[in-house]
Amino acid sequence: MRPEVLAGEEEARLSFAGATQGLAKGEGPFLVIDIGGGSTEFVLGTSAPEALISIDVGCVRMGERHFRSDPPARQELQACVADVRGELAAVQRAIDRGRAKTVIGLAGTITAIAAWQLGLRRYDATRTHHARLQRAAVERALEQLASVGVEQRRTMLAEAKRADTIVPGACVLLTVMRELAIDALTVSETDILDGLCESA
């Protein structure tokens, strides 16, 4: 099959469809936040996207831009936060955060931190799906994970493969939650792939 690269807006539309599967429309409007490797999508809507934006901020991209030390230096963390904060200005212009009744987060960074919050030693999507991830837990996770090297981070996560990207990813997530005044979000294990299947 010929691979297809999705544009940011199409990725956002499919993520929204997947993330809101099984949720009552009365819980909307929904704000769906999808933190990927190279970009992060924000989609607001109830039955379908009504406003969306994709920004060039992701766990891999931020790691490549800002992190050289292991464990990361404080200045690297601060530079990452400043970078994300600058990109979020466009999000705040495009998305009316005040309309969102339910905030949903998806993709690897968010599910990994949700598993960490639950104390899981093995990844279990049935436990993380629709779990509530508190901003305070994200703050604790970033503080602890950023204080050790990658090899120790592997032992702290239910999915060891996330150890390389979890610190920049957590940095992105925490900055988003702070800047958009999100105290907690609902974790979704249904995502862009589910949205793609539904649209086929």
Z-matrix of the N, CA and C atoms (Angstrom, degrees):
N
C 1 1.465
C 2 1.522 1 109.32
N 3 1.343 2 116.02 1 144.90
C 4 1.451 3 120.26 2 177.09
C 5 1.539 4 109.42 3 -79.52
N 6 1.339 5 118.08 4 123.47
C 7 1.471 6 119.20 5 179.86
C 8 1.520 7 111.29 6 -67.66
N 9 1.314 8 115.02 7 149.39
C 10 1.460 9 121.61 8 178.34
C 11 1.515 10 109.01 9 -123.70
N 12 1.320 11 116.89 10 128.07
C 13 1.463 12 121.42 11 176.03
C 14 1.525 13 107.97 12 -91.40
N 15 1.328 14 116.12 13 122.98
C 16 1.455 15 120.49 14 -177.35
C 17 1.523 16 110.87 15 -81.27
N 18 1.311 17 115.84 16 137.51
C 19 1.462 18 120.62 17 171.59
C 20 1.528 19 108.58 18 -69.14
N 21 1.330 20 116.23 19 157.39
C 22 1.463 21 120.72 20 -177.47
C 23 1.508 22 113.67 21 -55.39
N 24 1.332 23 117.40 22 -41.70
C 25 1.461 24 119.73 23 -177.76
C 26 1.525 25 111.57 24 -68.53
N 27 1.350 26 117.34 25 -37.34
C 28 1.458 27 119.86 26 177.66
C 29 1.523 28 110.53 27 -68.01
N 30 1.327 29 116.86 28 -39.12
C 31 1.454 30 121.16 29 176.41
C 32 1.527 31 110.36 30 -60.71
N 33 1.321 32 116.33 31 -41.94
C 34 1.463 33 120.85 32 178.81
C 35 1.525 34 111.39 33 -63.92
N 36 1.326 35 117.11 34 -42.00
C 37 1.475 36 121.05 35 -179.43
C 38 1.525 37 110.79 36 -62.99
N 39 1.323 38 117.10 37 -44.01
C 40 1.462 39 121.27 38 -178.56
C 41 1.527 40 111.22 39 -70.45
N 42 1.325 41 117.25 40 -37.36
C 43 1.467 42 120.34 41 176.86
C 44 1.523 43 110.69 42 -62.46
N 45 1.323 44 116.27 43 -41.19
C 46 1.467 45 120.45 44 178.72
C 47 1.525 46 110.50 45 -62.04
N 48 1.329 47 116.90 46 -45.88
C 49 1.466 48 120.91 47 -179.31
C 50 1.520 49 110.91 48 -60.90
N 51 1.332 50 116.87 49 -42.71
C 52 1.456 51 119.67 50 179.94
C 53 1.515 52 112.89 51 -69.73
N 54 1.318 53 116.89 52 -43.65
C 55 1.466 54 121.51 53 -174.96
C 56 1.521 55 113.11 54 -67.49
N 57 1.321 56 117.27 55 -30.60
C 58 1.469 57 119.82 56 -175.90
C 59 1.533 58 112.57 57 -93.92
N 60 1.322 59 117.11 58 2.54
C 61 1.458 60 119.78 59 176.50
C 62 1.528 61 110.41 60 -57.04
N 63 1.326 62 116.24 61 133.62
C 64 1.452 63 120.56 62 175.30
C 65 1.518 64 115.12 63 80.16
N 66 1.325 65 117.65 64 -0.62
C 67 1.465 66 120.14 65 178.39
C 68 1.526 67 110.25 66 -98.90
N 69 1.311 68 116.46 67 139.18
C 70 1.463 69 120.64 68 179.50
C 71 1.526 70 110.02 69 -68.35
N 72 1.320 71 115.97 70 140.38
C 73 1.464 72 119.75 71 -179.57
C 74 1.523 73 111.45 72 -60.72
N 75 1.349 74 116.19 73 -25.40
C 76 1.452 75 120.05 74 178.47
C 77 1.519 76 113.39 75 -64.96
N 78 1.344 77 116.71 76 -16.39
C 79 1.456 78 120.30 77 177.39
C 80 1.529 79 111.43 78 -81.81
N 81 1.334 80 116.59 79 -10.14
C 82 1.454 81 121.19 80 179.50
C 83 1.529 82 110.96 81 -85.75
N 84 1.320 83 115.74 82 176.79
C 85 1.460 84 128.36 83 0.55
C 86 1.535 85 111.94 84 -62.43
N 87 1.354 86 114.07 85 147.13
C 88 1.452 87 122.27 86 179.29
C 89 1.526 88 110.21 87 -103.13
N 90 1.320 89 115.84 88 142.63
C 91 1.451 90 121.36 89 166.71
C 92 1.517 91 106.47 90 -112.35
N 93 1.333 92 116.66 91 112.99
C 94 1.459 93 122.49 92 -178.76
C 95 1.526 94 108.53 93 -100.51
N 96 1.330 95 115.87 94 128.50
C 97 1.460 96 122.54 95 179.57
C 98 1.518 97 108.13 96 -119.99
N 99 1.326 98 116.11 97 119.89
C 100 1.463 99 122.55 98 -176.38
C 101 1.529 100 108.52 99 -119.76
N 102 1.326 101 116.29 100 102.82
C 103 1.460 102 121.23 101 -179.88
C 104 1.524 103 108.59 102 -91.11
N 105 1.315 104 116.22 103 107.66
C 106 1.451 105 121.16 104 179.72
C 107 1.512 106 111.95 105 -99.95
N 108 1.333 107 115.18 106 -165.42
C 109 1.449 108 119.73 107 179.49
C 110 1.511 109 112.95 108 -75.55
N 111 1.354 110 116.10 109 -41.38
C 112 1.453 111 119.88 110 -176.15
C 113 1.505 112 115.09 111 -112.73
N 114 1.330 113 117.15 112 -14.52
C 115 1.459 114 119.88 113 -177.53
C 116 1.517 115 110.09 114 -149.49
N 117 1.316 116 115.30 115 165.32
C 118 1.462 117 121.58 116 174.26
C 119 1.519 118 107.80 117 -130.26
N 120 1.333 119 115.01 118 131.78
C 121 1.459 120 120.76 119 -179.48
C 122 1.528 121 110.22 120 -108.26
N 123 1.324 122 115.18 121 142.05
C 124 1.461 123 123.39 122 175.84
C 125 1.518 124 106.78 123 -124.67
N 126 1.330 125 116.64 124 125.03
C 127 1.462 126 120.70 125 -177.68
C 128 1.521 127 109.10 126 -133.45
N 129 1.314 128 116.42 127 128.60
C 130 1.466 129 122.45 128 178.80
C 131 1.520 130 108.93 129 -114.78
N 132 1.338 131 116.94 130 132.81
C 133 1.454 132 120.31 131 177.03
C 134 1.507 133 110.58 132 173.39
N 135 1.328 134 115.55 133 178.48
C 136 1.462 135 121.09 134 177.23
C 137 1.523 136 109.54 135 -115.35
N 138 1.312 137 117.73 136 -71.74
C 139 1.462 138 120.71 137 176.89
C 140 1.521 139 112.00 138 -87.64
N 141 1.316 140 115.65 139 -27.43
C 142 1.460 141 122.36 140 -179.04
C 143 1.522 142 108.16 141 -151.85
N 144 1.325 143 117.71 142 162.43
C 145 1.469 144 119.63 143 178.68
C 146 1.526 145 112.25 144 -60.34
N 147 1.308 146 115.52 145 133.24
C 148 1.466 147 121.46 146 176.67
C 149 1.532 148 110.85 147 -111.54
N 150 1.336 149 115.53 148 -24.55
C 151 1.468 150 121.57 149 175.37
C 152 1.517 151 106.86 150 -151.55
N 153 1.323 152 116.54 151 139.95
C 154 1.458 153 119.21 152 -179.70
C 155 1.513 154 110.47 153 -154.29
N 156 1.324 155 114.42 154 156.31
C 157 1.461 156 120.67 155 177.11
C 158 1.518 157 108.35 156 -155.79
N 159 1.310 158 116.37 157 144.60
C 160 1.459 159 123.17 158 175.10
C 161 1.528 160 107.65 159 -119.89
N 162 1.333 161 116.73 160 130.48
C 163 1.463 162 120.50 161 179.91
C 164 1.530 163 109.69 162 -120.35
N 165 1.325 164 116.26 163 154.19
C 166 1.464 165 122.19 164 -176.22
C 167 1.523 166 111.54 165 -82.32
N 168 1.322 167 114.55 166 60.77
C 169 1.463 168 122.07 167 179.29
C 170 1.523 169 107.29 168 -134.20
N 171 1.313 170 117.61 169 123.00
C 172 1.462 171 121.21 170 178.48
C 173 1.513 172 109.61 171 -154.63
N 174 1.333 173 116.54 172 170.73
C 175 1.465 174 119.49 173 -174.90
C 176 1.527 175 112.19 174 -66.69
N 177 1.327 176 118.32 175 -36.88
C 178 1.464 177 120.64 176 178.47
C 179 1.530 178 110.51 177 -75.26
N 180 1.332 179 115.94 178 -45.91
C 181 1.465 180 120.31 179 -178.83
C 182 1.531 181 111.59 180 -60.07
N 183 1.327 182 116.89 181 -43.00
C 184 1.461 183 119.96 182 179.51
C 185 1.530 184 111.46 183 -67.93
N 186 1.337 185 116.03 184 -36.29
C 187 1.453 186 119.41 185 176.87
C 188 1.519 187 111.51 186 -62.17
N 189 1.331 188 115.91 187 -42.96
C 190 1.454 189 120.69 188 179.57
C 191 1.527 190 112.13 189 -68.45
N 192 1.311 191 117.01 190 -34.45
C 193 1.467 192 120.63 191 -177.58
C 194 1.523 193 113.14 192 -74.75
N 195 1.325 194 116.43 193 -39.15
C 196 1.464 195 118.50 194 -163.68
C 197 1.525 196 116.96 195 -122.68
N 198 1.325 197 118.90 196 -20.03
C 199 1.463 198 119.21 197 -170.06
C 200 1.527 199 112.16 198 -107.99
N 201 1.331 200 115.20 199 122.07
C 202 1.456 201 122.26 200 178.61
C 203 1.527 202 111.45 201 -124.28
N 204 1.321 203 116.86 202 -25.00
C 205 1.467 204 121.71 203 -175.07
C 206 1.523 205 110.63 204 -95.41
N 207 1.329 206 116.17 205 157.10
C 208 1.463 207 121.51 206 176.98
C 209 1.527 208 108.35 207 -141.63
N 210 1.344 209 117.99 208 106.93
C 211 1.467 210 127.82 209 0.45
C 212 1.531 211 111.77 210 -67.15
N 213 1.330 212 116.60 211 162.56
C 214 1.466 213 119.62 212 -177.39
C 215 1.521 214 112.56 213 -65.25
N 216 1.322 215 115.52 214 145.14
C 217 1.462 216 121.23 215 176.67
C 218 1.523 217 109.99 216 -77.23
N 219 1.314 218 115.71 217 154.13
C 220 1.465 219 120.51 218 -179.78
C 221 1.531 220 110.88 219 -57.61
N 222 1.327 221 116.41 220 -39.03
C 223 1.465 222 120.33 221 -179.42
C 224 1.532 223 111.40 222 -63.80
N 225 1.326 224 116.81 223 -33.28
C 226 1.467 225 120.70 224 178.04
C 227 1.527 226 110.85 225 -68.12
N 228 1.306 227 116.01 226 -42.24
C 229 1.466 228 120.71 227 176.75
C 230 1.526 229 110.32 228 -62.79
N 231 1.315 230 116.46 229 -43.95
C 232 1.462 231 120.46 230 -179.69
C 233 1.521 232 111.41 231 -63.85
N 234 1.332 233 117.14 232 -39.05
C 235 1.466 234 121.01 233 178.82
C 236 1.521 235 110.78 234 -65.54
N 237 1.320 236 116.62 235 -39.01
C 238 1.469 237 120.94 236 178.04
C 239 1.523 238 110.35 237 -63.76
N 240 1.324 239 116.89 238 -46.52
C 241 1.470 240 121.02 239 179.23
C 242 1.526 241 110.67 240 -59.23
N 243 1.315 242 116.98 241 -45.23
C 244 1.465 243 121.01 242 -179.23
C 245 1.523 244 111.01 243 -62.86
N 246 1.320 245 117.05 244 -40.03
C 247 1.463 246 122.20 245 179.06
C 248 1.524 247 110.28 246 -62.60
N 249 1.343 248 116.10 247 -49.75
C 250 1.475 249 120.54 248 -179.48
C 251 1.523 250 110.43 249 -62.88
N 252 1.312 251 116.82 250 -43.37
C 253 1.462 252 120.84 251 -179.82
C 254 1.533 253 111.00 252 -58.43
N 255 1.319 254 116.27 253 -41.44
C 256 1.463 255 120.26 254 178.58
C 257 1.515 256 112.37 255 -62.68
N 258 1.335 257 116.58 256 -40.66
C 259 1.473 258 120.75 257 179.57
C 260 1.537 259 111.85 258 -68.99
N 261 1.330 260 116.13 259 -29.34
C 262 1.468 261 120.08 260 -176.57
C 263 1.524 262 112.93 261 -71.39
N 264 1.318 263 117.49 262 -14.79
C 265 1.466 264 119.23 263 176.63
C 266 1.527 265 110.18 264 -59.29
N 267 1.329 266 116.68 265 -39.11
C 268 1.471 267 120.59 266 178.95
C 269 1.523 268 110.55 267 -68.37
N 270 1.332 269 117.11 268 -35.32
C 271 1.469 270 121.02 269 178.88
C 272 1.526 271 110.02 270 -64.30
N 273 1.309 272 115.83 271 -43.80
C 274 1.465 273 119.58 272 -178.21
C 275 1.524 274 112.24 273 -66.44
N 276 1.329 275 117.13 274 -26.23
C 277 1.464 276 120.15 275 174.74
C 278 1.529 277 111.48 276 -77.14
N 279 1.325 278 116.80 277 -32.41
C 280 1.470 279 120.85 278 -174.08
C 281 1.523 280 113.68 279 -89.34
N 282 1.323 281 116.98 280 -27.31
C 283 1.468 282 122.27 281 -172.87
C 284 1.524 283 110.12 282 -119.88
N 285 1.327 284 116.10 283 129.23
C 286 1.462 285 120.95 284 175.39
C 287 1.522 286 108.46 285 -88.52
N 288 1.322 287 116.70 286 89.70
C 289 1.462 288 122.24 287 -176.55
C 290 1.524 289 111.94 288 -55.38
N 291 1.319 290 116.94 289 -33.37
C 292 1.465 291 120.96 290 -177.28
C 293 1.514 292 113.89 291 -63.67
N 294 1.326 293 117.65 292 -21.29
C 295 1.474 294 120.83 293 179.70
C 296 1.519 295 112.47 294 -77.43
N 297 1.323 296 117.82 295 -21.72
C 298 1.466 297 121.20 296 -172.79
C 299 1.524 298 111.14 297 -73.59
N 300 1.325 299 114.83 298 124.23
C 301 1.457 300 120.69 299 176.01
C 302 1.530 301 110.79 300 -89.56
N 303 1.325 302 116.07 301 -33.76
C 304 1.467 303 122.27 302 -179.50
C 305 1.517 304 109.07 303 -131.22
N 306 1.326 305 116.75 304 128.56
C 307 1.464 306 121.83 305 176.05
C 308 1.525 307 107.86 306 -103.22
N 309 1.322 308 115.82 307 129.42
C 310 1.472 309 122.16 308 -178.35
C 311 1.524 310 108.51 309 -119.20
N 312 1.328 311 116.10 310 133.93
C 313 1.458 312 120.72 311 177.18
C 314 1.511 313 110.57 312 -119.37
N 315 1.327 314 116.13 313 141.93
C 316 1.455 315 119.32 314 -179.84
C 317 1.516 316 111.71 315 -143.63
N 318 1.322 317 114.41 316 171.37
C 319 1.464 318 126.54 317 179.57
C 320 1.532 319 110.95 318 90.02
N 321 1.347 320 114.78 319 174.15
C 322 1.457 321 122.05 320 -164.26
C 323 1.505 322 117.22 321 -58.74
N 324 1.327 323 117.99 322 -41.86
C 325 1.467 324 119.48 323 179.75
C 326 1.519 325 110.81 324 -59.30
N 327 1.323 326 116.15 325 -47.64
C 328 1.460 327 120.92 326 -175.12
C 329 1.523 328 111.15 327 -69.38
N 330 1.340 329 117.91 328 -43.73
C 331 1.467 330 119.21 329 -179.94
C 332 1.532 331 110.83 330 -67.81
N 333 1.343 332 117.74 331 -33.73
C 334 1.466 333 120.54 332 178.69
C 335 1.521 334 111.23 333 -66.62
N 336 1.326 335 117.13 334 -41.49
C 337 1.470 336 119.78 335 179.81
C 338 1.528 337 110.09 336 -72.54
N 339 1.332 338 117.45 337 -32.99
C 340 1.466 339 119.95 338 174.99
C 341 1.527 340 110.16 339 -63.01
N 342 1.339 341 117.00 340 -42.26
C 343 1.468 342 120.67 341 177.50
C 344 1.525 343 110.27 342 -63.52
N 345 1.341 344 117.04 343 -39.44
C 346 1.469 345 121.63 344 177.21
C 347 1.523 346 109.99 345 -62.93
N 348 1.342 347 117.43 346 -43.77
C 349 1.464 348 121.89 347 179.35
C 350 1.531 349 110.60 348 -60.28
N 351 1.339 350 116.80 349 -37.00
C 352 1.463 351 121.66 350 -178.93
C 353 1.530 352 112.45 351 -81.48
N 354 1.323 353 117.44 352 -6.57
C 355 1.460 354 120.89 353 179.92
C 356 1.519 355 113.55 354 74.15
N 357 1.323 356 117.84 355 25.39
C 358 1.467 357 120.76 356 -177.50
C 359 1.524 358 110.52 357 -74.50
N 360 1.313 359 116.64 358 133.97
C 361 1.461 360 121.46 359 174.38
C 362 1.526 361 110.37 360 -91.74
N 363 1.332 362 116.36 361 -26.10
C 364 1.458 363 121.96 362 174.18
C 365 1.519 364 107.97 363 -123.27
N 366 1.311 365 114.90 364 140.84
C 367 1.458 366 119.03 365 -176.84
C 368 1.520 367 110.26 366 -67.56
N 369 1.316 368 116.99 367 131.80
C 370 1.462 369 122.89 368 -178.40
C 371 1.526 370 108.17 369 -140.17
N 372 1.341 371 115.53 370 100.97
C 373 1.465 372 120.45 371 -176.28
C 374 1.521 373 112.24 372 -63.33
N 375 1.325 374 118.32 373 -25.62
C 376 1.463 375 119.82 374 178.42
C 377 1.525 376 111.39 375 -69.10
N 378 1.336 377 116.81 376 -22.97
C 379 1.467 378 120.71 377 177.68
C 380 1.524 379 111.53 378 -86.27
N 381 1.327 380 116.41 379 -36.76
C 382 1.466 381 118.96 380 -175.85
C 383 1.532 382 112.51 381 -83.42
N 384 1.343 383 117.53 382 -26.55
C 385 1.469 384 119.80 383 -177.65
C 386 1.522 385 110.74 384 -63.71
N 387 1.307 386 115.85 385 122.42
C 388 1.464 387 125.89 386 -178.93
C 389 1.533 388 113.28 387 66.88
N 390 1.340 389 116.16 388 17.77
C 391 1.470 390 119.51 389 169.92
C 392 1.529 391 108.36 390 -69.70
N 393 1.321 392 116.09 391 156.19
C 394 1.460 393 121.22 392 176.88
C 395 1.521 394 108.21 393 -97.59
N 396 1.325 395 116.28 394 120.20
C 397 1.457 396 121.69 395 179.57
C 398 1.522 397 108.59 396 -101.42
N 399 1.319 398 116.12 397 116.73
C 400 1.456 399 122.48 398 -177.11
C 401 1.527 400 110.90 399 -85.90
N 402 1.333 401 116.25 400 144.22
C 403 1.460 402 119.71 401 177.64
C 404 1.524 403 110.92 402 -60.55
N 405 1.310 404 117.47 403 -36.85
C 406 1.466 405 120.69 404 178.81
C 407 1.525 406 110.98 405 -60.92
N 408 1.335 407 117.06 406 -35.05
C 409 1.463 408 120.48 407 178.46
C 410 1.526 409 110.63 408 -69.95
N 411 1.325 410 117.29 409 -36.87
C 412 1.464 411 121.20 410 177.34
C 413 1.530 412 109.53 411 -64.86
N 414 1.326 413 116.89 412 -39.94
C 415 1.465 414 120.94 413 177.81
C 416 1.528 415 110.76 414 -61.38
N 417 1.341 416 116.31 415 -44.82
C 418 1.467 417 120.25 416 179.46
C 419 1.525 418 110.71 417 -65.60
N 420 1.322 419 116.40 418 -41.79
C 421 1.461 420 120.51 419 -179.40
C 422 1.522 421 110.93 420 -61.50
N 423 1.334 422 116.79 421 -46.71
C 424 1.464 423 119.80 422 -179.67
C 425 1.524 424 110.68 423 -62.60
N 426 1.327 425 116.62 424 -43.76
C 427 1.467 426 120.14 425 -178.94
C 428 1.528 427 110.90 426 -60.13
N 429 1.327 428 116.89 427 -45.34
C 430 1.462 429 120.19 428 -176.88
C 431 1.519 430 112.32 429 -74.32
N 432 1.331 431 117.38 430 -42.75
C 433 1.461 432 120.67 431 -176.66
C 434 1.519 433 112.05 432 -71.15
N 435 1.331 434 116.72 433 -31.12
C 436 1.466 435 120.53 434 179.68
C 437 1.528 436 112.57 435 -79.89
N 438 1.308 437 116.81 436 -10.34
C 439 1.478 438 119.73 437 -177.10
C 440 1.523 439 112.78 438 -89.39
N 441 1.353 440 117.02 439 -4.75
C 442 1.466 441 120.66 440 -177.36
C 443 1.531 442 109.77 441 -129.12
N 444 1.322 443 115.55 442 166.06
C 445 1.460 444 120.96 443 178.83
C 446 1.518 445 111.98 444 -79.33
N 447 1.322 446 115.38 445 171.51
C 448 1.457 447 121.43 446 -173.51
C 449 1.527 448 112.24 447 -61.70
N 450 1.332 449 118.21 448 -36.24
C 451 1.467 450 119.58 449 -178.75
C 452 1.516 451 111.53 450 -65.78
N 453 1.328 452 117.28 451 -38.28
C 454 1.462 453 119.37 452 177.32
C 455 1.523 454 110.47 453 -72.42
N 456 1.340 455 117.12 454 -34.73
C 457 1.463 456 119.12 455 177.60
C 458 1.529 457 111.18 456 -60.42
N 459 1.337 458 116.57 457 -33.88
C 460 1.467 459 119.56 458 179.47
C 461 1.525 460 111.22 459 -59.03
N 462 1.334 461 116.85 460 -33.73
C 463 1.465 462 120.61 461 -178.44
C 464 1.528 463 112.03 462 -80.67
N 465 1.332 464 117.02 463 -12.56
C 466 1.462 465 121.41 464 -175.57
C 467 1.527 466 112.62 465 -96.44
N 468 1.330 467 116.77 466 -11.14
C 469 1.453 468 120.95 467 -174.02
C 470 1.518 469 111.31 468 -111.27
N 471 1.330 470 116.08 469 146.07
C 472 1.465 471 120.46 470 176.39
C 473 1.522 472 110.95 471 -66.04
N 474 1.331 473 116.72 472 -28.21
C 475 1.461 474 122.44 473 175.22
C 476 1.527 475 107.90 474 -118.30
N 477 1.331 476 116.64 475 101.22
C 478 1.462 477 121.13 476 -175.48
C 479 1.522 478 112.30 477 -60.18
N 480 1.333 479 117.42 478 -27.69
C 481 1.468 480 120.60 479 -177.79
C 482 1.525 481 112.50 480 -64.63
N 483 1.316 482 118.06 481 -16.03
C 484 1.467 483 121.66 482 179.16
C 485 1.524 484 112.91 483 -81.60
N 486 1.318 485 117.63 484 -6.21
C 487 1.462 486 120.59 485 -172.44
C 488 1.521 487 113.27 486 -60.79
N 489 1.337 488 117.58 487 -32.02
C 490 1.464 489 120.43 488 -177.45
C 491 1.526 490 113.22 489 -73.15
N 492 1.324 491 116.79 490 -28.84
C 493 1.470 492 120.07 491 -173.52
C 494 1.523 493 113.99 492 -115.22
N 495 1.328 494 117.81 493 -2.67
C 496 1.465 495 119.17 494 -171.73
C 497 1.528 496 112.34 495 -69.40
N 498 1.342 497 118.45 496 -32.86
C 499 1.465 498 119.06 497 -178.43
C 500 1.531 499 111.02 498 -69.86
N 501 1.337 500 120.21 499 -52.30
C 502 1.472 501 117.68 500 175.17
C 503 1.516 502 112.57 501 -61.05
N 504 1.337 503 117.82 502 -35.69
C 505 1.464 504 120.21 503 177.91
C 506 1.513 505 112.09 504 -63.81
N 507 1.337 506 116.50 505 -44.55
C 508 1.465 507 120.66 506 178.14
C 509 1.522 508 110.94 507 -64.60
N 510 1.317 509 116.11 508 -34.96
C 511 1.460 510 121.20 509 177.53
C 512 1.534 511 110.32 510 -63.07
N 513 1.328 512 115.91 511 -43.72
C 514 1.468 513 120.81 512 176.47
C 515 1.526 514 109.94 513 -61.84
N 516 1.325 515 116.48 514 -49.89
C 517 1.467 516 120.83 515 -176.48
C 518 1.524 517 111.70 516 -60.74
N 519 1.321 518 117.44 517 -46.79
C 520 1.456 519 119.97 518 -177.91
C 521 1.526 520 111.08 519 -64.26
N 522 1.324 521 116.87 520 -40.75
C 523 1.466 522 119.92 521 179.39
C 524 1.517 523 110.65 522 -64.46
N 525 1.328 524 117.20 523 -41.41
C 526 1.467 525 121.13 524 176.60
C 527 1.526 526 110.43 525 -60.02
N 528 1.327 527 117.01 526 -47.24
C 529 1.466 528 120.39 527 -177.63
C 530 1.521 529 111.15 528 -64.64
N 531 1.321 530 117.02 529 -38.24
C 532 1.468 531 119.66 530 179.12
C 533 1.525 532 111.14 531 -68.46
N 534 1.335 533 116.24 532 -49.56
C 535 1.458 534 120.45 533 -173.93
C 536 1.527 535 112.33 534 -68.94
N 537 1.334 536 117.70 535 -31.46
C 538 1.463 537 120.95 536 -179.29
C 539 1.530 538 112.07 537 -98.34
N 540 1.331 539 116.90 538 10.71
C 541 1.470 540 122.32 539 176.73
C 542 1.526 541 111.89 540 54.85
N 543 1.342 542 115.92 541 51.36
C 544 1.464 543 122.29 542 178.85
C 545 1.531 544 107.69 543 -105.74
N 546 1.324 545 116.84 544 112.11
C 547 1.462 546 120.62 545 179.68
C 548 1.520 547 112.12 546 -80.82
N 549 1.336 548 116.17 547 -30.19
C 550 1.469 549 121.25 548 -179.98
C 551 1.520 550 107.82 549 -158.44
N 552 1.333 551 115.67 550 154.95
C 553 1.459 552 119.82 551 175.88
C 554 1.523 553 109.87 552 -137.34
N 555 1.321 554 115.20 553 161.21
C 556 1.456 555 122.36 554 177.31
C 557 1.528 556 109.00 555 -92.18
N 558 1.319 557 116.46 556 125.91
C 559 1.460 558 121.48 557 -178.80
C 560 1.520 559 109.31 558 -82.74
N 561 1.329 560 116.14 559 135.89
C 562 1.464 561 120.51 560 177.73
C 563 1.520 562 110.31 561 -120.30
N 564 1.318 563 115.74 562 131.75
C 565 1.463 564 121.54 563 173.26
C 566 1.527 565 110.83 564 -93.73
N 567 1.333 566 117.12 565 -10.43
C 568 1.461 567 119.74 566 171.77
C 569 1.520 568 107.20 567 -92.33
N 570 1.330 569 116.21 568 133.59
C 571 1.457 570 119.02 569 -169.54
C 572 1.514 571 111.79 570 -146.63
N 573 1.318 572 116.40 571 -146.44
C 574 1.459 573 121.99 572 -173.79
C 575 1.532 574 112.66 573 -60.17
N 576 1.338 575 117.43 574 -36.25
C 577 1.472 576 119.40 575 179.50
C 578 1.524 577 111.14 576 -65.89
N 579 1.343 578 116.04 577 -39.37
C 580 1.463 579 119.56 578 177.02
C 581 1.526 580 110.39 579 -66.04
N 582 1.339 581 116.22 580 -39.52
C 583 1.462 582 120.10 581 176.87
C 584 1.517 583 111.64 582 -64.03
N 585 1.331 584 116.80 583 -38.00
C 586 1.457 585 121.03 584 179.05
C 587 1.523 586 110.86 585 -66.50
N 588 1.309 587 116.75 586 -42.79
C 589 1.475 588 120.59 587 178.12
C 590 1.517 589 110.98 588 -63.33
N 591 1.330 590 116.18 589 -40.45
C 592 1.462 591 120.40 590 -179.20
C 593 1.513 592 111.58 591 -65.64
N 594 1.330 593 116.88 592 -31.39
C 595 1.476 594 120.69 593 -176.78
C 596 1.527 595 112.50 594 -85.94
N 597 1.330 596 116.82 595 -10.08
C 598 1.476 597 119.60 596 -175.73
C 599 1.521 598 111.81 597 -71.18
